[in-house]
Amino acid sequence: MTTKDNAARISQLIQEHEAEIGSQWIAQLEALTVRGTASSKAQLRGHCQQFLAAFAAATRAGELENVEHRSWDEVRDLLAEISSSRAKSGSTPSETATFVFSLKQPIFAQMTAGFGGEPEALAAASWSISTLLDKLGLYTIEVFQKAKDQIIVRQQQELLELSTPVVKLWNGILALPLIGTLDSARTQVVMENILQKIVDTGAIIAIIDITGVPTVDTLVAQHLMKTIAAARLMGADCIISGIRPQIAQTIVHLGVNLEDVMTKATLADAFVVALERTGTALVAKA
């Protein structure tokens, strides 16, 4: 039997017994998903029915060895959608791949009955289906991992934004309290956030408080200086507060020039200076 004939028989068998294969497959997956809710089980049944219909249709082209063939486009698109949704819902890669791998048993059961008197044909058909489902299962893992990586990157960006809040202390006065380690990515977010807030509020003073920053290296110092320079170009001046002794020594050793930058020991001291510069010193004394 040629490969083409083998593929044709497999396709015919799947199409003729699609209902039986589907019911066995769904029952098998529901038994594995003991924690599923009624809605999640309904979604699972829907995914199974959609996938099996697309899978049966794709086998008609006879391209069982090439899942990149256009006949498998619908199957790959459906698997990508399922894998992405599972990545967002907290499923594991193995649980996602099991969705495909578990289809082997019900298909093998039908092939055993259909190829019962032809051991060689049964072996060839079993190998073809096993290899095909392995490729599709690996594809789901790849898509799942990409979706998970995208989620992680987005969460990291959101955490960066949350960890660099720019708050309005007074009319024309902003404050950016920094806590934790400053790296290149975070200092870039600092610059973007504070410049955007200057535009939004029309502030003329921005206080950058680094009381909660444990260390400052050359790169971070350069980013802070660039932020101050960029703020000045937009008409706002910056005050750095909270420089602890260790950081002061590091800045001196690094040779960072802060002569033209106002620095204060505490955020409160910086706020008083900012009030004076904006003409509201009396409010600060009260």
N, C-alpha and C positions, 0 to 999 in steps of 0.2 A: 504494500500500500504506500503510495506517495504521500509526501507531506501535505500536499494540497487536498488529497482525498481524505487524509486523516483529519485535517482541519474542518472539512465539509461535514464529516460524520459527527465530529464533536459539536459543531454549531447546530446541526439538526437535532441532536440529542438534547442539548440545552434548551432549545426553543420548544421542543415537544414536551419537555418535563419541567418547564420554567416554574409552574405553580408548585409542584412538589419540592423542587429544589429551594424555592423561596420560603415555603412554610417550614422546612427542616432547618434552614439557615437562621431564620428569625427565632425559632424556638431555641436553637443552640445559643444564639447571642443573648436572648432574654434570660436564659439560665445562668449565663456568665455575669450578667448585669444585675446582681441581686440588690444593689443599692439604688437602682433607678426609680424615678417617680413615674406616675402615669403619663405625664406629658413627655418625659424623656424616652419612655418606651414607645410612645406613639411616634415620636420623631425618629427613633431607631428603625421602626417598621417602615416608615416612609422612605428613609435613606436606603434601606435594603431593597425595597421594591423599585426605586429609581435606578439604583446601581445595577441590579440584576437585569432590568429591561435594557439599559444601555450596554451592559456587558454582552447580553445575548445578541443584540443588534450588531455590535462591533465584531463578533466572531464570524459573521457572514462574509466579511471581506477576506477571510482566510489568513490574515496576518497575525498569527498567534505568537510569533517569535519577535515581533517588532512593535512594542507598545508606543513607539514614537510615530507610528504610521497615522495618517489623518483619520483613519477609521476609528482610532481610539481617542480622538480629541474630546468627545463628549464624556467618555469614561474618566479621562484625566481631569477634565474641568470639574466634574462632579466630586471626584476624590479630593481635589484641591479645596473645594468649598467645604466638604465634610471635615477634612483635616484642620483647616483654619478655624472652623467653629469649635472643634474639640480642643484646640490649643487655647482658645479664649475661655472655654468653660472649665479648664483645669484638668483635662484628661491627660494620661501619660502617653508617650510614643508607642509603647507596647499595646496599650488598649486600643489605640487608633489603628495600628497595623493588624491587630487581631480581627478587626472588622473585615478585612480582605482575606487574611489567611484562613479564617474559619469557614470560608465558602468552599474550601477544598473538600471537606468531608461529604456534604450533600451531593456535590458534583461527582465525586468518586463513587458514591453509592449508586447513582444512576448509570454511570459508565460501566460499573461492574455488571449490572444487569443487562445493559445494552451490548457490551462486548464480551459477554460471558463465555462464549465458545471460541473466542479468538484471543488467546493470551498475548500474542505478539502485538496485535492491534491495541489491546487494552493497556499494555505496558507503554506503548508509544503515546497513546492518548493521555495516559496518566502523567507521563513526563511533560508533555506539552502544557497541560493545564497547570501542573505544579510550578513549572518554570514561569509561566505567564502570571500566575497569581503572586509568585514571589517578587517579580518585577513590580507589579502594581502595589504590593505591600511595601516594598522599599521606597516607592515613589511617595506613598502617604507619609512615611517617616521623614523624607526630605522636605516635603511641603510643611509638615507639622513643625519641624525644627526651624524652618525659615520664618513661619508665622510666630513661633515662640520667641525667636531672636528679635523680631520686629516689636513684639510686645515689651520685651525687656528694654530695648533701646528707647521706646516711647516712655516707659515708666521712669527710666533714668533721666530723660529730659524733663519730665514732670517734676521729679524730685529735685533736680537742679534748680528749676524755677521756684519751687516751694522753699528751697533752702537759701534763696537769695531775695528775700522780700524787700521791696523799696516802700517805705512808709512815709506819709506826709505828717511831719511833726507840727508844722505851723505854716501859715501862708508864706510861700516862697522858700520853705525849708524842708528838705528831704533827709531821711536817714536810711542807711543800708547797714544793718547789723549782720556781720559775718561770723558764722560759727563753724568750726571744723576745718579740715584741710582744704587748702586752695590749690587746685591744679589748673592747667591751661584751659580745660573745657569749662570749668566753673567760673574762672575769672572772665572768660569770654561772655558767659551769660550775665555776669555782674555788669560788665560794660554795656551790653545791650539793654538790660533792664533799667539801669539808672539813666541812660541817655533817653530811652523812651519815656520814662517818668518825667524827666525834665521837660520834654516836649509837651506831654499831657497836662502838666501842672503849671508850667512857666516858672519853675523854681529858680532861684538865684544862688542858693546854697545847698550843697549836698554833703552830708556827714557820712563818712565811711568808717564804721566802727569795727576794729579788728581785735577786740578784747578776747573773743572766743577762738581766735586763730592760733594754733600751737606753734607753727613755724612759717617762715617766709623765706623762699629761696630767690635766686636771681630772676628766674622767669616770672614768678608771681609779682615781684617788685616791679619788674618792667611792665607787666600788665596793669598794675595799679597806676603807674605813672602815665601810661597811655590813656587810661580811663579818665584821669584828672585832666590831661591835655585835651581830650575829646570834649569833656564837659565844659572846659573853658571856651572852646571854640563855639559852643552853643550858648555862651553867655552866663554860665553858672560856675561858681567857684567851689572847690572841695576842701573839706577839713577832715584829716585823718585822726581818729581818736582810738584810745585803748592800746597804744603801743607799749607792750610789756618790756621789762629789762632785757630778756633774752632776745626778743625780736629786734630791739634797738641795737644791741651789739651785733646781731647778724647783719642788719642794714648798714651799719658802719663798716663792717668787714667787707661787705660786698661792694662798698663804694657807691651806694645809691645816693644820689643828690636830692635831698628833700628841703634844701634851703628856701626854695620859693613856695613850699607847701606848708600851710598852717597845720600844726599837730597839737593835740591836747591829750592829757593823761586819761580823761574819762569822757564818756558820751555827754554827761551833764555839763562839763566844762565847755565842750564843743558847742552844745546847744546854746549856752549863754552867749558865746562869741557870735553865733549865727543870729541870735535875736538882736544883738547890738548892731550887727551889720545891716539888718533889715529895718532898723529904726524902731525896734520894740523892746528896748532894754528895760523900760519901766515895768513892763509886764513880767519880765524875768525876775526883777527884784521883788515884785509883789508876791 
